[in-house]
Amino acid sequence: MGLTLTRRGKVLAATLDAPARGNPLNRASIAGLHAALDEAEADPDLRILTIQGAGGVFCAGMDFSEATATSDMDEAGIRALVGSLYDLFERLGASEIVTVALVDGPATAGGLGLVAASDIAIATPRASFQLSEILFGLLPATVAPFLVRRMGAQDPFRMTLTAERMDAATALARRLVDEVTETPADSLRRLLIRMDRVARRDVAATKAYFRQLWIMNDATRGHAVETIATRIADPRSMTAIRAFLESGGAPWRTP
């Protein structure tokens, strides 16, 4: 499945565990993260769900090999996949469970969505962040609403336009992450002490209230899913993606 779950007291850890492929987001891993939220929400003793990546990689975003090689991945199939991913991002920010992204290593493209949608993002100094979609003729449509909510508009716009890679210190300064530390386990332990004093229903109420302060509704979801599904299905984007998968080189697109 590309995902393992580990229970540690009141914390459920979801680990993307396909580092050789960049711990990608595909049908299996997205479904696994939904299931992790289901499990956490069903257990009244759990307080925190963490998301991390194995092997020194956080998450490289969408699994291009699945999107290009699976026979049923037409535009409708792509729309269903990215819709499920957007729904996951929404759930991370709405659940009565506190969601924490633990970022060690590269977080790319859709991987930034996991970071931005989580309630708390803790990075190590080895973390890096990049929106690479424009190099393939794509847009980070499902990620951008959550990045803008967390960071404001200009930084995500520049990251999208330039595909610049951001180090952990810069991510902290620009509010993409909440903390940079060599000992994320210590930070998580301190967070659990604080969250143990707060009822889960109050966590959900707080998230619901802050959601009302930001424009995140069905129209936002529809626009995001339609935009990225159309871009991925565009033959020019597919050509760039397949060239990247075949050569492993930089996905520069020619006019």
Secondary structure by P-SEA (a helix, b strand, c coil): ccbbbbbcccbbbbbbccccccccccaaaaaaaaaaaaaaaacccccbbbbbccccccccccccccccccccccaaaaaaaaaaaaaaaaaaaccccbbbbbcccccccaaaaaaaaccbbbbcccbbbbccccccccccccaaaaaaaccccaaaaaaaaccccccaaaaaaacccccccccaaaaaaaaaaaaccccaaaaaaaaaaaaaaccccaaaaaaaaaaaaaaaacaaaaaaaaaaaaccccccccc
